[in-house]
């Protein structure tokens, strides 16, 4: 069974950890609409920082390329085609902006079903302060199919929560 999941949430909420946990349970492919933008930014001197200034630069650059030639969506649709031709079970697609999620879901739904998942974190070491760019700060501006609340105090506890959530809600049947 092929499952395509648009996964979103504020920076630091645990999206990548959840994807890693699922990779221990299923055959997973993990892609992001920001990947080609990061490659372009690296050519301009960005070296991987995740500070507010870098996040804003990446968000602004992504918006420019979305308007110019829709590079982020073209990239993830090509990755979707590769996933559909593979033996992988889950494709996680990281997209921040509600308008871009809608566009991907509409276009991808012509080929397969798509589930949207918002990850929220409610632990003492997580900041909900604004990061200063619309892509990060407005992740909740979409009506997601599912919301996963990451309230685990350890990776072990999170692993159990993720396994249970996916078996009950996403990979049932």
C-alpha positions as CSV (number, residue, x, y, z in Angstrom):
1,X,0.0,0.0,0.0
2,X,1.3,3.5,-0.9
3,X,0.7,6.3,1.5
4,X,1.6,9.9,0.8
5,X,1.7,12.2,3.8
6,X,2.2,15.9,3.7
7,X,3.8,16.6,7.1
8,X,4.0,20.1,8.6
9,X,4.6,21.8,11.8
10,X,6.7,24.6,13.3
11,X,10.4,24.2,13.4
12,X,11.6,21.9,16.2
13,X,8.2,20.1,16.7
14,X,9.6,16.7,15.9
15,X,8.7,16.1,12.2
16,X,12.1,14.7,11.2
17,X,12.1,12.5,14.3
18,X,8.7,11.2,13.5
19,X,9.8,10.4,9.9
20,X,12.9,8.6,11.3
21,X,10.7,6.5,13.7
22,X,8.4,5.6,10.8
23,X,11.5,4.6,8.7
24,X,12.2,1.9,11.4
25,X,8.6,0.6,10.9
26,X,8.0,1.1,7.2
27,X,9.8,1.7,3.9
28,X,9.9,5.5,3.9
29,X,10.9,8.2,1.5
30,X,11.3,11.7,2.9
31,X,11.3,14.8,0.7
32,X,10.9,18.5,1.2
33,X,9.7,21.2,-1.1
34,X,12.5,23.4,0.2
35,X,15.3,21.0,-1.0
36,X,15.9,22.7,-4.4
37,X,15.8,26.1,-2.7
38,X,18.4,25.0,-0.2
39,X,20.7,23.9,-3.0
40,X,20.3,27.3,-4.7
41,X,20.9,29.0,-1.3
42,X,24.1,27.0,-0.7
43,X,25.5,28.3,-4.0
44,X,24.9,31.8,-2.6
45,X,26.8,31.1,0.6
46,X,24.2,29.7,2.9
47,X,25.8,26.9,4.9
48,X,22.8,25.2,6.6
49,X,22.0,27.5,9.5
50,X,18.5,27.2,10.9
51,X,18.5,30.6,12.6
52,X,15.6,33.1,12.0
53,X,17.6,35.1,9.4
54,X,18.3,31.9,7.4
55,X,14.8,30.6,7.7
56,X,13.5,34.0,6.4
57,X,15.9,33.9,3.5
58,X,14.9,30.4,2.5
59,X,11.2,31.3,2.8
60,X,11.7,34.4,0.6
61,X,13.7,32.5,-1.9
62,X,11.1,29.7,-2.1
63,X,8.4,32.3,-2.7
64,X,10.4,33.8,-5.5
65,X,10.9,30.5,-7.2
66,X,7.3,29.5,-6.7
67,X,6.2,32.6,-8.5
68,X,8.9,32.3,-11.2
69,X,8.6,28.7,-12.3
70,X,7.0,26.7,-9.5
71,X,10.2,24.9,-8.8
72,X,9.3,23.5,-5.3
73,X,6.1,21.9,-6.6
74,X,7.7,20.5,-9.7
75,X,10.4,19.0,-7.5
76,X,8.1,17.2,-5.1
77,X,5.8,16.0,-8.0
78,X,8.9,14.4,-9.6
79,X,9.7,12.8,-6.3
80,X,6.2,11.6,-6.0
81,X,6.6,9.8,-9.4
82,X,9.8,8.2,-8.2
83,X,8.0,7.0,-5.0
84,X,5.1,5.6,-6.9
85,X,7.5,3.6,-9.1
86,X,9.4,2.3,-6.0
87,X,8.7,-0.4,-3.4
88,X,8.5,2.2,-0.6
89,X,5.4,2.4,1.5
90,X,5.3,6.0,2.8
91,X,6.3,9.2,1.2
92,X,6.6,12.1,3.6
93,X,6.4,15.4,1.8
94,X,7.4,18.5,3.9
95,X,5.6,21.6,2.8
96,X,5.1,24.7,5.0
97,X,2.7,27.0,3.2
98,X,-1.0,26.3,3.1
99,X,-1.4,27.4,-0.6
100,X,1.5,25.1,-1.6
101,X,0.0,22.2,0.4
102,X,-3.4,22.7,-1.4
103,X,-1.6,22.8,-4.8
104,X,0.3,19.6,-4.1
105,X,-2.7,17.7,-2.7
106,X,-4.8,18.7,-5.8
107,X,-2.1,17.6,-8.3
108,X,-0.9,14.5,-6.4
109,X,-4.5,13.3,-5.9
110,X,-4.7,12.7,-9.6
111,X,-2.2,9.9,-9.0
112,X,-2.8,8.7,-5.5
113,X,-4.4,9.6,-2.2
114,X,-2.8,12.1,0.0
115,X,-3.0,12.6,3.8
116,X,-2.1,15.8,5.6
117,X,-0.6,15.8,9.0
118,X,0.2,18.6,11.4
119,X,2.7,18.0,14.2
120,X,2.5,20.1,17.3
121,X,4.8,19.9,20.3
122,X,3.8,20.5,23.9
123,X,6.9,20.1,26.0
124,X,8.9,22.4,28.2
125,X,11.9,22.6,25.8
126,X,9.9,23.9,22.8
127,X,9.3,27.5,21.9
128,X,6.1,28.6,20.2
129,X,7.5,32.1,19.5
130,X,7.2,33.5,16.0
131,X,10.2,32.8,13.8
132,X,9.7,35.9,11.6
133,X,8.5,34.4,8.3
134,X,5.1,33.4,7.0
135,X,6.2,29.9,6.0
136,X,7.1,28.9,9.6
137,X,4.7,31.1,11.5
138,X,1.5,30.2,9.6
139,X,1.8,26.4,9.5
140,X,-1.6,26.0,11.1
141,X,-3.4,27.9,8.3
142,X,-4.5,24.6,6.7
143,X,-7.3,22.2,7.5
144,X,-5.2,19.0,8.1
145,X,-6.6,15.5,8.1
146,X,-4.8,14.6,11.3
147,X,-2.9,16.4,14.1
148,X,-0.2,14.6,16.1
149,X,0.6,16.1,19.5
150,X,4.2,15.4,20.4
151,X,4.1,15.5,24.2
152,X,6.6,12.7,24.8
153,X,9.4,13.3,27.3
154,X,11.8,10.9,25.5
155,X,12.5,9.5,22.1
156,X,11.5,6.1,23.4
157,X,8.1,7.4,24.5
158,X,7.7,9.3,21.2
159,X,8.5,6.1,19.3
160,X,5.6,4.3,21.0
161,X,3.2,7.2,20.5
162,X,4.2,7.4,16.8
163,X,3.8,3.7,16.2
164,X,0.4,3.7,17.8
165,X,-0.8,6.8,16.0
166,X,0.3,5.5,12.6
167,X,-1.2,2.0,13.1
168,X,-4.5,3.5,14.4
169,X,-4.9,6.4,12.0
170,X,-2.6,6.3,9.0
171,X,-1.7,2.7,8.1
172,X,-4.8,0.9,9.1
173,X,-6.3,-1.6,6.7
